[in-house]
Amino acid sequence: MNPTAPNHSASGQVTFLGAGPGDPGLLTLRAVEALASADVLVADPQVLDVVRVHARAQVDIPLQASADAASIPGSPPGVSALRDTANLVMAAARAGKRVVRAVTGDPGLDGYVAEEMLACAAEGIVFEVVPGIAAAVGVPAYAGVPLRDAQGTDVRFVDARSADDRCWTELGASDATAVVSTTLDSVAAAAGELVAGGRKPDTPMTVTVAGTTTRQRTWTATLGSVAQVLKAAKVLPSPDGGQPVIAVVGERSAAAQRDQLSWFENKPLFGWRVLVPRTKEQAASLSDQLVSYGAVPHEVPTIAVEPPRTPQQMERAVKGLVTGRYEWIAFTSVNAVKAVREKFEEYGLDARAFAGIKVAAVGEQTARALVAFGVKPDLVPSGEQSAAGLLEDWPPYDPVFDPIDRVFLPRADIATETLVAGLIELGWEVDDVTAYRTVRASPPPAETREAIKGGGFDAVLFTSSSTVRNLVGIAGKPHNVTVIACIGPATAKTAEEHGLRVDVMSPEPSVHKLAEALAEFGAARRDAALEAGDPVTRPSERRPGSRRRARS
């Protein structure tokens, strides 16, 4: 039977799925497909947030016992929880459900999951295995520690929790690269076992915690110095000492080259918490770009978009599009595209209603929204992406070539008159229509407000003057250690009027150029710290002090 095909028997089927070591981008395509069709999702707590976003909204996620506690005296930690998990999986499969059992790393390296597979086989329940990237392989790759060199040394993997004396002796006597899965407060003990087994105390070693996530940290040491290194870094002693780590040991593990190979932790905004105060729809693409720079974006809507108070004007204009009243329609924002699209859908219209009408977009982002609607704009500014830039390229009205002299301009209730005045000067008649209203959003949660005012964010991106005014109005003024980045001079002026010092200015009025400018700022800041021999820290880790000069 094909395990991926629908199962019409009384029993369901189980997909044992490897969710990788933590980075959501490491899920395989097959894993995403399996999650999308799951009826029940049973996941290790460490990867639940990684996999649940790909599951259906109706998926059942049953409560599980904590993996940190065992209710049976004398049993290993987590055994009770694992038995509880196995029971959930089997019960759902017996009920005819499609079950996804998601585990950290790769299911083939999890002995308890192997027992669950055997239980399925014993009852004739169809199952499949979707491999995942094992932490012992993925974490060193993200830490910039290749496990083999050109000489092809052996690589051995060991779980310190189950390793016995014979294992440590054999590993200590070899020259293989050792990849040790352990915990932060046990890594020094594992190093001691390797030294006792015969490894030299000066053997290079790296220790990585929270691997493949933006909380990742890696320390370079030797077997003999690792305890002192972690103590000097103020990592130990710590109440978080039980968190898992991957330690790589060996002369050929390229630990000495990690400065050049640490591609992940050297991203320009690695670990930065960046506040993105925009509407939820507009924040998505910007957040994706920030993630690519290693940042952790936090979206806080400052503007809510609502329909106009009197919809009749918009309704007449949309009907005019169909009846041939307009030569042009000009979109000055993604929200304007959204407003017209929603009105089209209300009347049962689609992109074909734009036939014979010239379409203008104020910039690339608005143009992309139109293309998603099925409309290719005829005019996008060749220079500055703004109303002024649009007017630079807009043709004057010519009664010989333009049968109609009217432009439909759907826009916000607070928009400026620059475009209207410029079009009239070019000889066009303009129907300036309020397509949507912008209102101040509700305040964010208390913890977000405290982080904003208390310096919990490393940077904030302001994409308009209204985002400055609204963020300060609903959440308070960002702390003086927070890097302030503005999309242009007008936004920067508003920020300064609110007592903020601007550190980063976008070279163009584009949200993506703004994110690039912040990344360049972060990279320069990192380079300066390294050149001065200082530790690389995030702005939020600095002591409060004077702000840096603004960058233009």
JOWO-V904832 format. One line per field, one symbol per residue. ss: DSSP state (H for helix, E for strand, C for the rest). psi: psi as a letter, one per 40 degrees, with the letter a starting at -180 (. if undefined). burial: # if it has 9 or more other C-alpha atoms within 8 Angstrom, else .. A space follows every 10 residues. Layout:
ss: ???
psi: ???
burial: ???
//
This chain:
ss: CCCCCCCCCC CCEEEEEECE CCCHHHCCHH HHHHHHCCCE EEECHHHHHH HHCCCCCCCE CCCCCCCCCC CCCCCCCCHH HHHHHHHHHH HHHHCCCEEE EEECECHHHC HHHHHHHHHH HHHCCEEEEE CCCCHHHHHH HHHCCCCCCC CCCCEEEEEC CCCCHHHHHH HHHCCCEEEE EEEHHHHHHH HHHHHHCCCC CCCEEEEEEC CCCCCCEEEE EECCCHHHHH HHCCCCCCCC CCCEEEEEEC CCCCHHHHHH HCCCCCCCCC CCEEEECCCH HHHHHHHHHH HHCCCEEEEC CCEEEECCCC CHHHHHHHHH HHHCCCCEEE ECCHHHHHHH HHHHHHCCCC HHHHCCCEEE ECCHHHHHHH HHHCCCCCEE CCCCCCHHHH HHHCCCCCCC CCCCCEEEEE EECCCCCHHH HHHHHCCCEE EEEEEEEEEE CCCCCHHHHH HHHHCCCCEE EECCHHHHHH HHHHHCCCCC CCEEEECCHH HHHHHHHCCC CCCEECCCCC HHHHHHHHHH HHHHHHHHHH HCCCCCCCHH HCCCCCCCCC CC
psi: hheeihheid iaihhhhhea edhdeeiidd ddddddeidh hhihddeddd ddeeiideih giiiiheeih ehheiihedd dddddddddd ddddeeihhh hhihbhdeeh dddddddddd ddefhhiihh iihidedddd ddefgieiad efiihhhhhd dehadddddd ddeieihhhh haideedddd ddddddeeii dehihihhif ieieehhhhh aiddeddddd ddefdiiiee eeiiihhhhi deefdeeddd egddeeidfh ehhhhggiid dddddddddd ddeeigihhh hehhhiiidh eddddddddd ddefdidihh heiddddddd ddddddefia eeeehehhhi idaddddddd ddeehhidhh hebhgidddd ddehiihhed ehdieihhgh aieeiieddd dddddeeihh ghhhdiihih iiiiiddddd dddefeidih hheidddddd dddeeihiie ehhhhieidd dddddddeei hhdhhheigh dddddddddd dddddddddd deeiihiide eiihaiiiii h.
burial: ..#....... ########## ####.##... ##.####### ####..##.# ##..##..#. ......#.## ......#### ##.###.### .######### #######... ..##.##..# #...####.# ######.### #########. ..#.###### ..#....### ###.###### #####.##.# #########. #.######## ##.#.##### ######..## #....#.... #..####### #####..#.. #####.#### ########## .##..##.## #.######## #####.##.. ..###.##.# ##..###### #######.## #.###...#. #..#..#### ####.##.## #...#.#.## #..####### #.#...#... .#..###### ###.....## .###.##### ########.. #..#....## ###.###### #####.#### ##.####### ########.. ##.###...# ########## #.###.#### ###..#..## .......### .........# ..
//
